Amino acid sequence: MPVDHVSIRTRDGDCRAQVVTPAGQGPWPAVILYMDAGGIRPAMLAMAERLAAAGLVVLLPDLFYRYGPYGPFVPEAVFKGDVRAILGPLMATTGNDKAAADTVAFLAYLDTRDDIAGREIGAVGFCMGGGMALASAGTCPDRFAAVASFHGGNLATDAPTSPHLFAPMLTAEVYIGAAENDGSYPPAMAARLETALTQAGVRFTAETYRAAHGWMMPDFPVYDPAAAERG
């Protein structure tokens, strides 16, 4: 499956990205894949290829580009160590607001391609990327038709950049896939997000999977093949 390595100029620098396209001739609809805190690695590229195989042009940006070179990390090894010490410095370089600002540049890049069908695209995010996908779709509402968050954490907090605050701006249809017993997304937080979406008139579906936080990631110890396939 064709994979292009590109550099996208954002307001904070050059963001490394990969673009995975379906086999054959387009144009095709596009989707931006917002990575988890494990960063860009073979498993993340495999997930992008899975989406491309379904007929989508997939933009996979490295949202840790402000940090500089890193990894790739092996999640199983990271989880055996001090996760905060290893990933914390990278995560500190990005956030919902920065990812949303980056998305303006991502969309401008996609507009230069002749294999993209239409202006409206999709967004899908995993873990930290779930909130980034929601924030980005709320920041550029005229460009996103659908947005999905899988085991996204901290989706409704008191932070000024909390994803639930973008609900009034969302015009995309939203899917929230939550994990059972997820400390980063407890029931009270889920209720707060769903209330915000309902009050804003957003079309959304929220489901809780009988799986652990991170179940979608094929290189995580908690990977659940059946639940991931459903997702």
Rosetta blueprint (number, residue, H / E / L):
1 M L
2 P L
3 V E
4 D E
5 H E
6 V E
7 S E
8 I E
9 R E
10 T E
11 R L
12 D L
13 G E
14 D E
15 C E
16 R E
17 A E
18 Q E
19 V E
20 V E
21 T L
22 P L
23 A L
24 G L
25 Q L
26 G L
27 P L
28 W E
29 P L
30 A E
31 V E
32 I E
33 L E
34 Y E
35 M L
36 D L
37 A L
38 G L
39 G L
40 I L
41 R L
42 P H
43 A H
44 M H
45 L H
46 A H
47 M H
48 A H
49 E H
50 R H
51 L H
52 A H
53 A H
54 A L
55 G L
56 L L
57 V E
58 V E
59 L E
60 L E
61 P E
62 D L
63 L L
64 F L
65 Y L
66 R L
67 Y L
68 G L
69 P L
70 Y L
71 G L
72 P L
73 F L
74 V L
75 P H
76 E H
77 A H
78 V H
79 F H
80 K H
81 G L
82 D L
83 V H
84 R H
85 A H
86 I H
87 L H
88 G H
89 P H
90 L H
91 M H
92 A L
93 T L
94 T L
95 G L
96 N H
97 D H
98 K H
99 A H
100 A H
101 A H
102 D H
103 T H
104 V H
105 A H
106 F H
107 L H
108 A H
109 Y H
110 L H
111 D L
112 T L
113 R L
114 D L
115 D L
116 I E
117 A L
118 G L
119 R L
120 E L
121 I E
122 G E
123 A E
124 V E
125 G E
126 F E
127 C L
128 M H
129 G H
130 G H
131 G H
132 M H
133 A H
134 L H
135 A H
136 S H
137 A H
138 G H
139 T H
140 C L
141 P H
142 D H
143 R H
144 F E
145 A E
146 A E
147 V E
148 A E
149 S E
150 F E
151 H L
152 G L
153 G L
154 N L
155 L L
156 A L
157 T L
158 D L
159 A L
160 P L
161 T L
162 S L
163 P H
164 H H
165 L H
166 F H
167 A H
168 P H
169 M H
170 L L
171 T L
172 A L
173 E E
174 V E
175 Y E
176 I E
177 G E
178 A E
179 A E
180 E L
181 N L
182 D L
183 G L
184 S L
185 Y L
186 P L
187 P H
188 A H
189 M H
190 A H
191 A H
192 R H
193 L H
194 E H
195 T H
196 A H
197 L H
198 T H
199 Q H
200 A L
201 G L
202 V L
203 R L
204 F E
205 T E
206 A E
207 E E
208 T E
209 Y E
210 R L
211 A L
212 A L
213 H L
214 G L
215 W L
216 M L
217 M L
218 P L
219 D L
220 F L
221 P L
222 V L
223 Y L
224 D L
225 P H
226 A H
227 A H
228 A H
229 E H
230 R H
231 G L
